[in-house]
Structure formats: C-alpha cells, structure tokens
C-alpha cells in the first residue's frame, strides 16, 4: 500500500477588504485583514511559499495601498461592482492554493462575515474560524482557535484549507511607508456574474428598537400592588468615591446578581 506524500505549502493567499475608521468612517485598511496578512507573511517566509494578496472590489480605492505598507508586494484587485458575485470570483482565483487566509469579517455596515464560509464551500475546502495563530506541518494546518472567556483550543485540517483569522490574533502588523511606495496595486478584469442571493435582500431602515437590560422583578404581587399606591424608594447604590475600576466592579456585580450577563 502506498502512502500519499503530505502536501507542501507552496502557494498561500490572503483575501483583504476595505475597512472603516471607527470614528470618522473613512475608508482604510481592515485591522483584522492586516493581522491575517502578517500571519500569512510569516508562513510564506518559513516555508518559502508564494504569497498573493487579493481583493475583490473597486481598484481605485486608495485604502488598498495601505496593505503594501504592511508587507504585501502587490495587491491584486478583481474588479467588481456592487451586486457582482465576488465570492465566485475569489474562489476561482484561489482554486489550487494550499492555504487561504481571510479576516473574520469586513468592517462595513452590512457585512455578514459569511465570505470565508462561502469561499470554502465553493472550493470544497475545510474551514477553520477564529484563528489566533496558524502552523503548517506535514500537510496539515494546525490552528489555535479563540474561544470566549479566555479559552483556546487546537484544531487541525488537511491542506488545502481556508482559515478565518480572529481580530485578537497573535500578530503585530508593522507599517512601513517605504514598502507602500515600492509595492503596486494591480487591477484584473474578471467576469464575476451577478450575486443572485444578494439581489433578493431588502435594505431598509431599522424597525426594531434595541432591547434594554432590565432586572427581573423579584417582589411578590402584593408588594408590587402596594408600590403602585405608595411612594417608596426602589433602592440602588450611588457610587461617588473610588476609581473607574471600583465603579465598574459595582456595575458588574449588579449585572451578575440580576443575571443580565453570564460571565
């Protein structure tokens, strides 16, 4: 019986998006995608693999050049318009790659975080989400996943695979203006087709109001009836002393006491 040789890491790709500044809303690089780029750069250097940085959208967006400053030698832009099926265009471009890294989700108002899942489903690749670091050995991608409450776990998958990187990944992207001037943004014409699923969505104003956190009523029915006819103090604490940490601890204690949070 012959055993298959493990797949080597020869070609890796990073799918990047256009981010949004949290205060001004100005278009810029996505911090999550920049972390994915830094992880992919480390893998490519370690395994001497080819690294391609790919975006689907408007090639004239100035924010794409910022990925050059974070280490991309070239950003390949698949020219797509609103309503085009960017998923099929990206999947066709990265088919045959050994590893594809993306951010968890883009930073636009209507972004759903489904792109990594749809790309992986189109390619038939396994997907590992919420990655904080990625290692490749013996034809397998070993990923440490982010879990709530500070927990982590190890997951691995056979190459080729798609990995969605968590915003708290163990990566420190470094901006260098000289790299921005040395790199290029290269547009590529594609025929992505129309995104039929997106065409069925209806965009409108928000109708449902946010749900307020209200503590559950623990008094008896008789006590509630009395409070409706009399003026009484409902209790509570006014914290004027102490620092911000002490005041935050009082708020956390109240939320936990009334089971408004679960941690």
C-alpha positions, 0 to 999 in steps of 0.5 A, a space after each residue: 500500500 502506498 502512502 500519499 506524500 503530505 502536501 507542501 505549502 507552496 502557494 498561500 493567499 490572503 483575501 483583504 477588504 476595505 475597512 472603516 475608521 471607527 470614528 470618522 468612517 473613512 475608508 482604510 485598511 481592515 485591522 483584522 485583514 492586516 493581522 491575517 496578512 502578517 500571519 500569512 507573511 510569516 508562513 510564506 517566509 518559513 516555508 518559502 511559499 508564494 504569497 498573493 494578496 487579493 481583493 475583490 472590489 473597486 481598484 481605485 480605492 486608495 485604502 488598498 495601498 495601505 496593505 503594501 505598507 504592511 508587507 504585501 508586494 502587490 495587491 491584486 484587485 478583481 474588479 467588481 461592482 456592487 451586486 457582482 458575485 465576488 465570492 465566485 470570483 475569489 474562489 476561482 482565483 484561489 482554486 489550487 492554493 494550499 492555504 487561504 487566509 481571510 479576516 473574520 469579517 469586513 468592517 462595513 455596515 452590512 457585512 455578514 462575515 459569511 465570505 470565508 464560509 462561502 469561499 470554502 464551500 465553493 472550493 470544497 475546502 475545510 474551514 477553520 474560524 477564529 484563528 489566533 495563530 496558524 502552523 503548517 506541518 506535514 500537510 496539515 494546518 494546525 490552528 489555535 482557535 479563540 474561544 470566549 472567556 479566555 479559552 483556546 483550543 487546537 484544531 487541525 485540517 488537511 491542506 488545502 484549507 481556508 482559515 478565518 483569522 480572529 481580530 485578537 490574533 497573535 500578530 503585530 502588523 508593522 507599517 512601513 511607508 517605504 514598502 507602500 511606495 515600492 509595492 503596486 496595486 494591480 487591477 484584473 478584469 474578471 467576469 464575476 456574474 451577478 450575486 443572485 442571493 444578494 439581489 433578493 435582500 431588502 435594505 431598509 431602515 431599522 424597525 426594531 428598537 434595541 432591547 434594554 437590560 432590565 432586572 427581573 422583578 423579584 417582589 411578590 404581587 402584593 408588594 408590587 400592588 402596594 408600590 403602585 399606591 405608595 411612594 417608596 424608594 426602589 433602592 440602588 447604590 450611588 457610587 461617588 468615591 473610588 476609581 473607574 475600576 471600583 465603579 465598574 466592579 459595582 456595575 458588574 456585580 449588579 449585572 451578575 446578581 440580576 443575571 443580565 450577563 453570564 460571565 
